[in-house]
């Protein structure tokens, strides 16, 4: 059996390429399923593929949510799960595009010399305040180690 026909001898129609949606910038990928053509050709197979992608993405996003209060790269894992979903679902592709755009804008704002200077001044002031508070605490209460070393 070849890729162009099924068992009954009918010619399978391959899906037409979908037009890109979004703001029309070059370099953006077309929205929609990235499943192989043989999976998209069968409705049942494509639906089971989508369910599998959804379950795997849900597991990864769930692990990322668990990692938010626990040790681990929670947000990175959540975005990884969104990327898994984006291989199959348009809504996840749009969320990822929006997130990438916002991260790029925040990066550009953070690299602005005025903002960098302000952030350096605020960080230095915060460190000085913390150092003064630690100094006052040590002066008032001293340093006591939580363990005793017998000699």
Sine and cosine of phi, psi and omega as CSV:
sin_phi,cos_phi,sin_psi,cos_psi,sin_omega,cos_omega
0.00,0.00,0.79,-0.62,0.01,-1.00
-1.00,-0.07,0.10,-0.99,-0.08,-1.00
-0.96,0.29,-0.28,0.96,-0.07,-1.00
-1.00,-0.01,-0.18,0.98,-0.04,-1.00
-0.66,-0.75,0.31,-0.95,0.08,-1.00
-0.95,-0.32,-0.17,-0.99,-0.09,-1.00
-0.90,0.45,-0.48,0.88,-0.06,-1.00
-0.99,0.13,-0.07,1.00,0.02,-1.00
1.00,0.02,0.08,1.00,0.03,-1.00
-0.99,0.13,0.51,-0.86,0.01,-1.00
-0.99,0.11,0.79,-0.61,0.03,-1.00
-0.99,0.17,0.69,-0.72,0.01,-1.00
-1.00,-0.03,0.85,-0.52,0.03,-1.00
-0.98,0.20,0.60,-0.80,-0.03,-1.00
-0.90,0.44,0.63,-0.77,0.01,-1.00
-0.94,0.33,0.53,-0.85,0.04,-1.00
-0.88,0.47,0.66,-0.75,-0.03,-1.00
-1.00,0.10,0.62,-0.78,0.06,-1.00
-0.95,0.31,0.50,-0.87,0.02,-1.00
-0.94,0.33,0.67,-0.74,0.11,-0.99
-0.92,-0.40,0.33,-0.94,-0.06,-1.00
0.81,-0.58,-0.46,-0.89,-0.08,-1.00
-1.00,-0.05,0.15,0.99,0.15,-0.99
0.98,0.17,0.17,0.99,0.01,-1.00
-0.93,0.36,0.59,-0.81,0.03,-1.00
-0.96,0.29,0.48,-0.88,0.00,-1.00
1.00,-0.08,-0.21,0.98,0.04,-1.00
-0.99,0.14,0.63,-0.78,-0.01,-1.00
-0.99,0.17,0.37,-0.93,0.03,-1.00
-0.95,0.32,0.67,-0.74,0.02,-1.00
-0.97,0.26,0.51,-0.86,0.06,-1.00
0.82,-0.58,-0.10,-1.00,-0.08,-1.00
-0.92,0.40,0.65,-0.76,0.09,-1.00
-0.95,-0.32,0.32,0.95,0.03,-1.00
-0.92,0.40,0.49,-0.87,0.06,-1.00
-0.86,0.51,0.43,-0.91,-0.09,-1.00
-0.87,0.50,-0.61,0.79,-0.02,-1.00
-0.93,0.38,-0.44,0.90,0.06,-1.00
-0.98,0.21,-0.65,0.76,0.02,-1.00
-0.93,0.37,-0.35,0.94,-0.05,-1.00
-0.95,0.31,-0.40,0.92,0.00,-1.00
-0.93,-0.36,0.82,-0.57,-0.03,-1.00
-0.88,0.48,-0.70,0.71,-0.02,-1.00
-0.91,0.42,-0.69,0.72,0.00,-1.00
-0.90,0.43,-0.66,0.75,0.00,-1.00
-0.92,0.40,-0.65,0.76,0.02,-1.00
-0.90,0.43,-0.66,0.75,0.03,-1.00
-0.92,0.38,-0.58,0.82,0.08,-1.00
-0.87,0.49,-0.72,0.69,-0.01,-1.00
-0.90,0.43,-0.64,0.77,0.04,-1.00
-0.89,0.45,-0.68,0.74,0.03,-1.00
-0.88,0.47,-0.71,0.71,0.03,-1.00
-0.88,0.47,-0.67,0.74,0.00,-1.00
-0.89,0.45,-0.69,0.72,-0.03,-1.00
-0.91,0.41,-0.70,0.71,0.02,-1.00
-0.90,0.44,-0.71,0.70,0.04,-1.00
-0.88,0.47,-0.64,0.77,0.02,-1.00
-0.90,0.44,-0.65,0.76,0.03,-1.00
-0.89,0.45,-0.67,0.74,-0.02,-1.00
-0.93,0.36,-0.70,0.72,0.03,-1.00
-0.90,0.44,-0.66,0.75,0.04,-1.00
-0.87,0.49,-0.67,0.74,0.05,-1.00
-0.89,0.45,-0.62,0.79,0.04,-1.00
-0.91,0.41,-0.63,0.78,0.03,-1.00
-0.91,0.41,-0.63,0.78,0.05,-1.00
-0.90,0.43,-0.57,0.82,-0.03,-1.00
-0.97,0.25,-0.20,0.98,0.00,-1.00
-0.87,0.49,-0.80,0.61,0.03,-1.00
-0.99,0.10,-0.34,0.94,-0.02,-1.00
-0.99,-0.13,0.21,-0.98,0.04,-1.00
-0.90,0.44,0.70,-0.71,0.03,-1.00
0.60,-0.80,0.31,-0.95,-0.03,-1.00
-0.99,0.14,0.95,0.31,-0.13,-0.99
-0.82,0.57,-0.81,0.58,-0.06,-1.00
-0.91,0.42,-0.60,0.80,0.02,-1.00
-0.89,0.45,-0.65,0.76,0.01,-1.00
-0.94,0.35,-0.62,0.78,0.04,-1.00
-0.88,0.47,-0.70,0.72,0.02,-1.00
-0.92,0.38,-0.51,0.86,0.11,-0.99
-0.90,0.44,-0.66,0.75,0.07,-1.00
-0.90,0.43,-0.62,0.78,0.06,-1.00
-0.90,0.43,-0.59,0.80,0.04,-1.00
-0.92,0.40,-0.59,0.81,0.07,-1.00
-0.90,0.44,-0.73,0.69,0.03,-1.00
-0.88,0.47,-0.59,0.81,-0.06,-1.00
-0.92,0.38,-0.26,0.97,0.07,-1.00
-0.94,0.33,-0.27,0.96,-0.10,-1.00
-0.76,-0.65,-0.45,0.89,-0.14,-0.99
-0.90,-0.44,0.74,-0.67,-0.04,-1.00
-0.91,0.42,-0.64,0.76,-0.02,-1.00
-0.87,0.50,-0.61,0.79,0.03,-1.00
-0.95,0.32,-0.57,0.82,0.06,-1.00
-0.90,0.44,-0.66,0.76,0.02,-1.00
-0.92,0.39,-0.64,0.77,0.04,-1.00
-0.89,0.45,-0.67,0.74,0.01,-1.00
-0.92,0.40,-0.64,0.77,0.05,-1.00
-0.88,0.47,-0.69,0.73,0.01,-1.00
-0.89,0.46,-0.69,0.72,-0.01,-1.00
-0.90,0.44,-0.69,0.72,0.02,-1.00
-0.88,0.47,-0.65,0.76,0.01,-1.00
-0.90,0.44,-0.68,0.73,-0.01,-1.00
-0.93,0.38,-0.63,0.78,0.03,-1.00
-0.91,0.41,-0.65,0.76,0.04,-1.00
-0.90,0.45,-0.68,0.73,0.04,-1.00
-0.89,0.45,-0.67,0.74,0.01,-1.00
-0.91,0.42,-0.61,0.80,0.04,-1.00
-0.90,0.43,-0.69,0.73,0.01,-1.00
-0.90,0.44,-0.65,0.76,0.03,-1.00
-0.91,0.42,-0.64,0.77,-0.03,-1.00
-0.93,0.36,-0.46,0.89,-0.01,-1.00
-1.00,0.09,-0.10,0.99,0.05,-1.00
-0.89,0.45,0.76,-0.65,-0.08,-1.00
-0.85,0.53,-0.62,0.79,0.01,-1.00
-0.91,0.41,-0.67,0.74,0.00,-1.00
-0.93,0.38,-0.66,0.75,0.03,-1.00
-0.88,0.48,-0.70,0.72,0.01,-1.00
-0.88,0.48,-0.70,0.72,0.02,-1.00
-0.89,0.46,-0.68,0.73,0.00,-1.00
-0.91,0.42,-0.61,0.80,0.03,-1.00
-0.92,0.39,-0.67,0.74,0.02,-1.00
-0.90,0.44,-0.71,0.71,0.00,-1.00
-0.91,0.42,-0.63,0.77,0.02,-1.00
-0.91,0.41,-0.67,0.74,0.02,-1.00
-0.89,0.45,-0.69,0.72,0.03,-1.00
-0.89,0.46,-0.66,0.75,0.03,-1.00
-0.89,0.45,-0.67,0.74,0.03,-1.00
-0.91,0.41,-0.62,0.79,0.05,-1.00
-0.90,0.44,-0.69,0.72,0.01,-1.00
-0.89,0.46,-0.70,0.72,0.02,-1.00
-0.90,0.45,-0.67,0.74,0.01,-1.00
-0.89,0.45,-0.66,0.75,0.03,-1.00
-0.90,0.44,-0.70,0.71,0.00,-1.00
-0.89,0.45,-0.67,0.75,0.05,-1.00
-0.90,0.43,-0.67,0.75,0.04,-1.00
-0.88,0.48,-0.68,0.73,0.04,-1.00
-0.90,0.44,-0.66,0.75,0.01,-1.00
-0.89,0.46,-0.73,0.69,-0.01,-1.00
-0.91,0.42,-0.63,0.77,0.02,-1.00
-0.90,0.43,-0.65,0.76,-0.06,-1.00
-0.98,0.20,-0.69,0.73,-0.12,-0.99
-0.94,-0.34,-0.27,0.96,-0.03,-1.00
0.98,0.20,0.01,-1.00,0.01,-1.00
-0.95,-0.32,0.88,-0.48,0.09,-1.00
-0.86,-0.51,0.80,-0.60,0.00,-1.00
-0.99,0.16,0.56,-0.83,-0.02,-1.00
-0.98,0.22,0.02,1.00,0.01,-1.00
-0.79,-0.61,0.42,-0.91,0.04,-1.00
-0.92,-0.39,0.77,-0.63,0.01,-1.00
-0.94,-0.33,0.91,-0.40,0.02,-1.00
-1.00,0.04,0.70,-0.72,0.01,-1.00
-0.95,-0.32,0.00,0.00,0.00,0.00
